């Protein structure tokens, strides 16, 4: 499972979609699923205080980035640098999730 998550994260970061709306939607869904999983792990005591702090910071960065990306997309702007930044933070979040599941 860990290898699958890491491969998925690598593909997510490398993904250059021909459909920016679908790319945004897929990233939002991946983020939501990751946050749900991390919440379960936190409630099960699988995250220490430092991991909770790091997770919270990354969640805020991804969430804010997704808001900016959605706003840009709604305005008809395609900003690859914005999507890549969001995906970079999301990949780090997925990595934290993967480590917590070990």
C-alpha positions as CSV (number, residue, x, y, z in Angstrom):
1,X,0.0,0.0,0.0
2,X,2.8,2.4,0.9
3,X,4.4,1.9,-2.6
4,X,1.1,2.5,-4.2
5,X,0.6,5.8,-2.3
6,X,4.1,6.9,-3.2
7,X,3.6,6.1,-6.9
8,X,0.3,7.8,-6.8
9,X,1.9,10.9,-5.3
10,X,4.6,10.9,-7.9
11,X,2.0,10.7,-10.7
12,X,0.0,13.4,-9.1
13,X,2.9,15.8,-9.0
14,X,4.0,14.9,-12.5
15,X,0.5,15.1,-14.0
16,X,-0.1,17.7,-16.6
17,X,-3.7,17.4,-17.5
18,X,-5.2,18.5,-20.8
19,X,-8.3,19.2,-18.8
20,X,-7.4,21.7,-16.0
21,X,-10.9,21.4,-14.4
22,X,-10.6,17.6,-14.1
23,X,-7.1,18.1,-12.7
24,X,-8.4,20.5,-10.1
25,X,-11.3,18.1,-9.2
26,X,-9.0,15.1,-8.9
27,X,-6.7,17.0,-6.6
28,X,-9.6,18.2,-4.4
29,X,-10.8,14.6,-4.1
30,X,-7.4,13.3,-3.3
31,X,-6.9,16.0,-0.7
32,X,-10.3,15.2,1.0
33,X,-9.5,11.5,1.1
34,X,-6.1,12.2,2.6
35,X,-7.5,14.5,5.3
36,X,-10.1,11.9,6.2
37,X,-7.5,9.2,6.5
38,X,-5.2,11.5,8.6
39,X,-8.2,12.3,10.9
40,X,-8.7,8.6,11.5
41,X,-5.0,8.1,12.2
42,X,-4.9,11.1,14.6
43,X,-8.0,9.9,16.5
44,X,-6.3,6.4,16.7
45,X,-3.2,8.0,18.3
46,X,-1.0,7.2,15.3
47,X,0.4,10.8,15.1
48,X,2.7,12.5,17.6
49,X,2.5,16.2,18.4
50,X,5.1,17.2,15.9
51,X,3.4,15.1,13.1
52,X,0.1,16.8,14.1
53,X,1.7,20.2,13.8
54,X,3.3,19.4,10.4
55,X,0.0,17.8,9.2
56,X,-2.0,20.9,10.2
57,X,0.5,23.2,8.4
58,X,0.3,21.1,5.2
59,X,-3.5,20.9,5.3
60,X,-3.7,24.7,5.6
61,X,-1.2,25.1,2.7
62,X,-3.1,22.7,0.4
63,X,-6.5,24.1,1.4
64,X,-5.4,27.7,0.7
65,X,-3.7,26.7,-2.6
66,X,-6.8,24.8,-3.7
67,X,-8.9,27.9,-3.0
68,X,-6.5,30.1,-5.1
69,X,-6.4,27.4,-7.9
70,X,-10.2,27.2,-7.9
71,X,-10.5,31.0,-8.0
72,X,-8.0,31.2,-10.9
73,X,-9.8,28.4,-12.8
74,X,-13.2,30.1,-12.3
75,X,-11.7,33.3,-13.8
76,X,-10.5,31.4,-16.8
77,X,-6.8,31.5,-15.8
78,X,-4.6,28.5,-16.2
79,X,-1.7,28.6,-13.7
80,X,0.5,25.6,-13.8
81,X,2.8,26.9,-11.1
82,X,-0.1,27.1,-8.7
83,X,-1.3,23.6,-9.4
84,X,2.3,22.3,-9.1
85,X,2.7,24.0,-5.7
86,X,-0.5,22.5,-4.4
87,X,0.5,19.1,-5.6
88,X,3.9,19.4,-4.0
89,X,2.3,20.1,-0.6
90,X,-0.3,17.4,-1.1
91,X,2.5,14.9,-1.9
92,X,4.2,15.8,1.4
93,X,0.8,15.3,3.2
94,X,0.4,11.9,1.5
95,X,3.9,11.0,2.6
96,X,3.0,11.9,6.3
97,X,-0.1,9.8,6.0
98,X,1.9,6.9,4.6
99,X,4.5,7.1,7.4
100,X,1.7,7.2,10.1
101,X,0.2,4.0,8.6
102,X,3.4,2.0,9.1
